[in-house]
């Protein structure tokens, strides 16, 4: 049976990685004043970060419509027997709900579509989709893909050290990290996702100490199935972190990936972080 793998643009999957694994990426919407853009398609991450600090009207984001998912699923059903659709935490976006509604309509058409709420975002989500695509390519069944998606998302971690909590607060995604608001200006909050929403994972006195803590979190989460070093605007810092933690990366080379416009809208310029999946043999759980 041929199985299509779908995720959304908050996975921050580099285009070449999605293409390599045959993963279809559904873009979310970015609304800036009177204009609507498709995440990573009609607005790039670099353009988003250039515009973000100067916006008088706060940019917003929205999920793809049920119709968008339905149209995609119908197209994929022409060449595939089944579909697994793997998405951002339902506590952060309505994307999962839209996919569920479209999947129900596909059931009426006789196509089996399984929708997964990973309770993750960025490459914690993206890596889950990649692991599933690898299993499918190796001949795994839809049921096996679903079980792997659930397991991988539990072992996955998204970590972000932000310059400011301003973007999370104004975007309404502050979650359980609310208690960090009002901390000293020079403190660098480190956040993770637990049960699908933002939680504090620590705080650093300055950026250098924060980078040190990020590297420690990689070691704590090892052994790893997947590792990415994430950034919004500071690629050189991300590349330096990647070099320092290369020993923990499968294959010895972590990928360095830019957070896309939707995720970046909530974490802001200057963010550095991690997207990883711990191996099933890891004793330490995830990095959060």
C-alpha positions in Angstrom: 0.0 0.0 0.0 1.3 3.4 -0.9 1.2 5.9 2.0 1.5 9.7 1.6 3.2 11.7 4.4 1.9 15.2 5.1 3.0 17.9 7.6 2.6 21.6 7.9 5.0 24.5 7.5 5.5 25.0 11.3 7.7 21.9 10.9 10.3 24.2 9.5 11.6 21.4 7.3 14.2 22.6 4.9 12.7 22.3 1.3 15.4 19.8 0.2 14.8 17.6 3.3 11.0 17.5 2.7 11.7 16.7 -1.0 14.2 14.0 -0.2 11.7 12.1 1.9 8.6 12.8 -0.2 6.9 14.8 2.5 4.1 17.2 1.4 4.1 20.5 3.5 0.9 22.5 3.9 1.7 26.2 4.5 0.0 28.1 7.2 -1.1 31.8 6.6 0.8 34.9 7.8 -1.3 38.1 8.0 0.6 41.4 7.9 -1.7 44.4 7.9 -3.9 43.9 4.9 -1.8 41.3 3.2 -2.0 37.5 3.6 1.1 35.3 2.8 1.7 31.6 2.7 4.3 30.6 5.2 7.6 29.9 3.5 6.0 30.2 0.0 5.1 33.8 -0.6 7.0 35.2 2.4 10.5 34.1 3.4 11.8 33.8 6.9 14.4 36.5 6.2 11.7 38.9 5.0 9.6 38.2 8.1 12.4 38.9 10.5 13.3 42.1 8.6 9.7 43.4 8.9 8.8 42.0 12.4 10.4 44.6 14.7 8.9 47.5 12.7 5.3 46.4 12.5 2.9 48.8 14.1 0.1 46.3 13.5 1.0 42.9 15.1 1.3 40.2 12.5 -1.0 37.2 13.0 -1.1 33.7 11.7 -3.9 31.2 10.8 -4.3 27.6 10.0 -5.0 26.2 6.5 -8.7 25.7 5.8 -10.5 22.4 5.9 -10.9 22.9 2.1 -7.2 23.3 1.6 -6.6 20.0 3.4 -9.4 18.3 1.6 -8.1 19.4 -1.8 -4.6 18.1 -1.0 -5.9 14.8 0.4 -8.0 14.2 -2.7 -5.0 14.9 -4.9 -2.7 12.6 -2.9 -5.4 9.9 -3.0 -5.0 9.8 -6.8 -1.5 8.3 -6.4 -1.6 6.9 -2.8 -3.8 4.4 -1.0 -3.5 6.0 2.5 -2.4 9.2 4.1 -0.7 10.1 7.4 -0.9 13.8 8.3 1.4 15.0 11.1 0.9 18.4 12.7 1.7 21.1 15.2 0.3 21.0 18.7 -3.5 21.6 18.7 -2.9 23.9 21.7 -0.9 26.2 19.4 -2.9 26.1 16.2 -6.2 25.1 14.6 -4.2 23.3 11.9 -4.7 19.8 13.5 -8.5 20.4 13.8 -8.8 21.4 10.1 -6.9 18.3 9.1 -9.1 16.1 11.3 -12.3 17.6 9.6 -10.8 17.0 6.1 -9.9 13.4 7.1 -13.4 12.7 8.1 -14.7 13.8 4.7 -12.1 11.6 3.0 -13.4 8.6 5.0 -16.7 9.1 3.2 -14.8 8.8 0.0 -13.1 5.6 1.1 -9.6 6.9 1.7 -8.0 6.3 5.1 -6.3 9.4 6.5 -4.7 9.4 10.0 -4.1 12.7 11.6 -1.5 13.1 14.4 -1.2 15.9 17.0 2.4 15.8 17.9 2.1 18.4 20.6 5.3 19.8 19.1 6.4 22.5 16.7 9.4 23.3 14.4 11.8 20.5 13.8 10.6 18.5 16.8 7.5 18.1 14.5 9.6 18.0 11.3 11.8 15.2 12.5 8.8 13.2 13.5 7.5 13.5 9.9 10.9 12.5 8.6 11.1 9.4 10.8 7.6 8.4 9.7 8.6 8.9 6.0 11.6 6.8 6.5 9.5 4.0 8.0 7.0 4.2 5.2 9.7 4.1 2.5 11.0 0.9 4.2 7.6 -0.7 3.8 5.9 0.1 7.1 2.1 0.0 7.3 -0.1 3.0 8.1 -0.7 1.6 11.6 3.1 1.2 12.1 3.5 4.8 10.9 0.9 6.1 13.4 2.6 4.3 16.3 6.0 5.7 15.3 4.6 9.2 15.0 3.2 9.0 18.5 6.4 7.5 19.9 8.7 10.0 18.1 6.7 13.0 19.1 6.9 12.0 22.8 10.7 11.6 22.4 11.0 14.9 20.5 12.0 18.3 21.9 11.8 21.8 20.7 13.9 24.3 22.7 14.2 28.0 22.1 16.3 30.7 23.8 14.6 33.9 23.0 15.9 37.5 23.2 12.5 38.6 24.6 9.1 37.1 25.5 7.4 40.1 23.8 6.5 38.1 20.6 5.1 35.1 22.5 3.0 37.4 24.8 1.6 39.6 22.0 0.8 36.5 19.9 -1.0 34.8 22.7 1.3 31.7 22.8 3.1 32.4 26.1 1.5 29.3 27.8 3.0 28.1 31.1 6.0 30.4 30.5 3.9 33.4 31.8 5.8 33.3 35.0 8.9 34.4 33.2 7.3 37.7 32.1 8.8 40.6 34.0 12.1 39.0 34.7 15.3 41.1 34.4 15.8 42.5 31.0 19.2 40.8 30.5 17.9 37.4 31.4 17.5 35.1 28.4 14.5 32.8 28.8 14.9 29.2 27.5 11.6 27.6 26.5 10.4 24.2 25.6 7.0 22.6 24.7 5.4 20.3 27.2 1.9 18.9 26.6 1.7 21.1 23.6 2.3 24.5 25.1 5.3 26.7 26.0 6.9 26.0 29.4 10.1 27.5 30.9 13.1 25.3 30.6 15.5 27.6 32.2 17.0 31.1 32.1 20.5 32.4 31.3 22.2 35.5 32.6 23.4 36.3 29.1 23.5 34.9 25.6 26.9 33.2 26.0 25.6 31.3 29.1 22.4 30.5 27.2 24.3 29.0 24.3 26.3 26.9 26.8 23.0 25.6 28.3 21.6 24.8 24.9 24.7 22.6 24.2 24.3 20.9 27.6 20.7 20.1 26.7 21.8 18.2 23.6 24.1 16.1 25.7 21.4 15.5 28.3 19.0 14.3 25.5 21.5 11.9 23.9 21.6 9.4 22.4 19.7 11.0 19.5 17.8 9.8 16.4 17.7 13.3 14.9 19.3 16.7 15.7 18.9 20.2 14.3 20.3 23.5 15.5 17.7 26.2 15.0 18.0 30.0 14.5 15.9 32.9 13.3 18.6 35.5 12.4 21.9 34.4 13.7 23.1 31.6 11.5 26.8 31.9 12.5 25.9 31.2 16.1 23.8 28.2 15.1 26.7 26.8 13.0 29.1 27.2 15.9 26.7 25.3 18.2 26.3 22.6 15.6 30.1 22.2 15.4 30.4 21.9 19.2 27.7 19.2 19.5 28.5 17.3 16.4 29.5 14.2 18.5 25.9 13.8 19.5 24.4 14.0 16.0 23.5 10.9 14.1 26.1 10.7 11.3 28.2 13.3 13.1 26.6 16.3 11.5 23.6 18.2 12.9 21.6 20.1 10.4 21.3 23.9 10.8 17.8 25.2 10.0 16.1 28.5 10.1 12.8 28.9 11.9 10.1 29.9 9.4 7.8 32.9 9.4 5.0 31.4 11.5 7.1 30.0 14.3 9.4 33.1 14.0 6.5 35.4 14.5 6.1 34.1 18.1 9.8 33.7 19.1 11.2 36.7 17.3 14.7 37.7 15.9 17.8 36.5 17.8 16.3 33.1 18.8 18.5 30.1 18.9 17.3 26.6 19.7 17.1 22.9 19.1 14.8 20.4 17.3 15.7 16.8 18.3 14.4 13.3 18.8 16.0 11.2 21.5 16.5 7.5 20.7 14.2 5.0 22.3 17.2 3.8 24.3 17.8 7.2 25.8 17.4 7.1 29.6 17.1 10.9 30.0 13.8 11.5 28.1 13.6 14.6 26.1 15.6 17.8 26.5 12.7 19.7 28.1 
